Amino acid sequence: KQWYQRRVDSECWQHILCCSAFSKSQELVAEAIARLARRVCTEDVDFKSIAVLTAGRLVPLDKCPGLRPIGIGEILRRIIGKCVMMVLKKDVQKNAGPLQTCAGHEGGIEAAIHAMAEVHDDEDTEAILLVDASNAFNALNRTAATNN
């Protein structure tokens, strides 16, 4: 299939935004994406008007036993997110601080895992607190957590 006959995936977006064959159209598309990004970041946008942008698909990951759903966002939303983060990275890192592990760091979570492994293996370590991250899947009972 030709690129224009396929689903609009990352290769299609790359072709649209980078191919010289589109010339003026390419510039108009880039400007439209920039306006959309600016609007989403600075205005209270009605969800219905951007529902397609915020859509995603779930892909089952076999965890033997069981499945873990992995959400994959739409390519355009991911492009916008990367562009916005290029501009706001320092502000996000500064404001997220210790509340968000490895905010804005390349491969940051791997560094955190290795650091915890070192702490675990250190003979001076007497205890390690493991926090259950079940709320990552919105499974935490907030009423029970508040009362406890």
C-alpha positions in Angstrom: 0.0 0.0 0.0 1.0 3.6 -0.6 1.6 5.7 2.6 -1.7 7.6 2.0 -3.7 4.3 1.8 -2.6 3.2 5.3 -3.7 4.1 8.7 -2.0 7.4 9.8 0.8 6.0 11.9 4.1 7.6 12.9 5.7 6.9 9.5 2.8 8.8 7.8 3.1 11.7 10.2 6.9 11.8 9.6 6.3 11.8 5.8 3.7 14.6 6.1 5.8 16.8 8.3 9.2 16.2 6.8 8.8 15.4 3.1 9.6 18.2 0.7 6.8 17.0 -1.6 4.2 18.7 0.6 6.1 22.1 0.8 3.4 24.7 1.6 0.9 22.1 2.8 3.5 20.8 5.2 3.9 24.3 6.7 0.2 24.7 7.1 -0.1 21.3 8.8 2.8 22.2 11.2 1.2 25.5 12.0 -2.2 23.9 12.7 -0.6 21.4 15.0 1.2 24.2 16.8 -2.1 26.1 17.2 -3.8 23.0 18.6 -0.9 22.4 21.0 -1.1 26.0 22.2 -4.8 25.8 22.6 -4.8 22.5 24.5 -2.1 23.9 26.9 -3.6 27.3 27.5 -7.3 27.0 27.3 -10.1 25.0 29.0 -10.9 22.8 26.0 -14.2 20.9 25.8 -13.4 17.2 25.9 -15.8 16.4 23.0 -13.8 18.6 20.7 -10.6 16.7 21.3 -11.9 13.2 22.0 -10.3 11.7 19.0 -7.0 13.3 19.9 -7.1 11.8 23.4 -8.2 8.4 22.2 -5.9 5.4 22.5 -6.0 1.7 22.1 -5.3 -1.0 24.6 -2.9 -3.8 23.7 -2.8 -6.9 25.9 0.6 -7.8 27.3 0.9 -11.4 28.3 2.3 -11.5 31.9 2.0 -15.3 32.4 -0.3 -15.6 34.2 -2.8 -12.9 33.3 -2.8 -9.9 31.0 -1.7 -6.3 31.5 -3.4 -3.7 29.3 -0.9 -1.3 27.8 -2.5 2.0 26.5 -1.1 3.4 23.3 -2.1 7.0 22.6 -2.7 8.5 19.2 0.4 9.6 17.3 -0.7 13.2 17.0 -1.2 13.5 20.7 2.2 12.0 21.3 3.8 14.4 18.8 2.2 17.3 20.6 3.2 16.0 24.0 6.8 15.7 22.9 6.9 19.2 21.5 5.3 20.7 24.6 7.7 18.8 26.9 10.7 20.1 24.8 9.5 23.6 25.8 8.4 22.9 29.3 10.9 20.2 30.4 12.8 22.4 32.9 9.6 23.8 34.4 8.2 20.3 34.8 11.3 19.0 36.4 11.5 21.9 38.8 7.8 21.8 39.8 7.4 18.0 39.9 10.4 17.8 42.1 10.4 14.7 44.4 6.7 14.1 43.7 7.3 12.5 40.3 10.1 10.0 40.0 12.5 10.7 37.2 10.4 13.5 35.6 12.0 14.5 32.3 15.0 12.2 32.6 16.0 9.9 29.8 15.8 6.3 31.1 15.2 7.8 34.6 13.2 4.9 36.0 16.1 2.5 35.1 18.4 4.7 37.2 15.9 4.6 40.1 15.8 0.8 39.9 19.5 0.4 39.9 19.8 2.8 42.8 17.3 0.8 44.8 19.1 -2.4 44.0 22.3 -0.8 45.4 20.4 0.2 48.6 19.0 -3.3 48.9 22.5 -4.9 48.6 24.1 -2.5 51.0 25.0 -4.2 54.3 24.1 -1.0 56.3 20.5 -1.2 55.0 18.1 -2.3 57.8 14.8 -1.9 56.0 13.2 -0.9 52.7 9.6 0.5 52.5 7.7 -0.9 49.5 4.7 1.3 48.5 1.9 -0.5 46.7 1.4 1.3 43.4 -2.0 -0.2 42.8 -3.5 3.3 42.3 -1.6 3.4 39.0 -4.4 1.2 37.7 -7.1 3.2 39.7 -7.7 0.2 41.9 -7.0 1.9 45.2 -9.9 2.2 47.6 -9.6 5.9 48.6 -12.1 5.6 51.4 -10.1 2.8 53.0 -6.8 4.6 52.4 -8.1 7.8 54.0 -9.5 6.0 57.1 -6.3 4.0 57.6 
